[in-house]
Amino acid sequence: MHTSKPALAQDATSIHARPLASMAQPARRITSEALLQQGREVEIEHSGKIYRLRVTQLNKLILTA
């Protein structure tokens, strides 16, 4: 009996394969203003690690661990 697996998409620059279904939905978009809420810095917890997203003097975003 043959079981079908989801088709995978992989580009030449990525070593991570993703199911095609995940590519069909657009990424959720949030503005930096909504994320920062009038501030210039926010801490983001991910997998038990704290990351800091901040706005530079040149109005660029930097994410550091």
GIBELDA-V943421 format. One record per residue. N is the residue number from 1. RES is the residue in one letter. SS is DSSP state (H for helix, E for strand, - for the rest). PSI is psi in whole degrees, -180 to 180 (NA if undefined). OMEGA is omega in degrees with one decimal (* if undefined). Layout:
N_RES_SS_PSI_OMEGA + N_RES_SS_PSI_OMEGA
This chain:
1_M_-_136_-177.1 + 2_H_-_124_175.4 + 3_T_-_136_-178.3 + 4_S_-_141_176.6 + 5_K_-_154_178.3 + 6_P_-_144_176.8 + 7_A_-_144_-178.4 + 8_L_E_144_175.9 + 9_A_E_135_-179.6 + 10_Q_-_127_176.3 + 11_D_-_172_-174.3 + 12_A_-_-22_-177.3 + 13_T_-_-6_-175.6 + 14_S_-_138_174.9 + 15_I_-_-2_-178.2 + 16_H_-_123_177.3 + 17_A_-_142_179.9 + 18_R_E_144_173.5 + 19_P_E_142_179.9 + 20_L_H_-32_-179.5 + 21_A_H_-34_-179.4 + 22_S_H_-22_179.5 + 23_M_H_-17_-176.2 + 24_A_H_-29_-178.3 + 25_Q_-_134_179.4 + 26_P_-_152_178.1 + 27_A_-_145_175.8 + 28_R_-_135_-178.6 + 29_R_-_136_177.0 + 30_I_-_139_179.4 + 31_T_-_153_176.9 + 32_S_H_-33_178.1 + 33_E_H_-42_178.6 + 34_A_H_-37_-179.1 + 35_L_H_-43_-176.5 + 36_L_H_-21_177.4 + 37_Q_-_63_176.4 + 38_Q_-_-5_179.8 + 39_G_-_-178_178.1 + 40_R_-_1_-176.1 + 41_E_E_143_175.9 + 42_V_E_144_174.9 + 43_E_E_137_-179.1 + 44_I_E_124_176.6 + 45_E_E_129_179.9 + 46_H_E_120_179.2 + 47_S_-_42_176.5 + 48_G_-_3_179.7 + 49_K_E_145_-179.3 + 50_I_E_127_175.0 + 51_Y_E_151_-179.5 + 52_R_E_123_175.1 + 53_L_E_123_-178.1 + 54_R_E_158_177.0 + 55_V_E_130_-179.4 + 56_T_-_176_177.3 + 57_Q_-_-25_178.3 + 58_L_-_13_178.5 + 59_N_-_34_174.0 + 60_K_-_159_177.5 + 61_L_E_138_175.4 + 62_I_E_131_176.3 + 63_L_E_122_179.5 + 64_T_E_156_178.9 + 65_A_-_NA_*
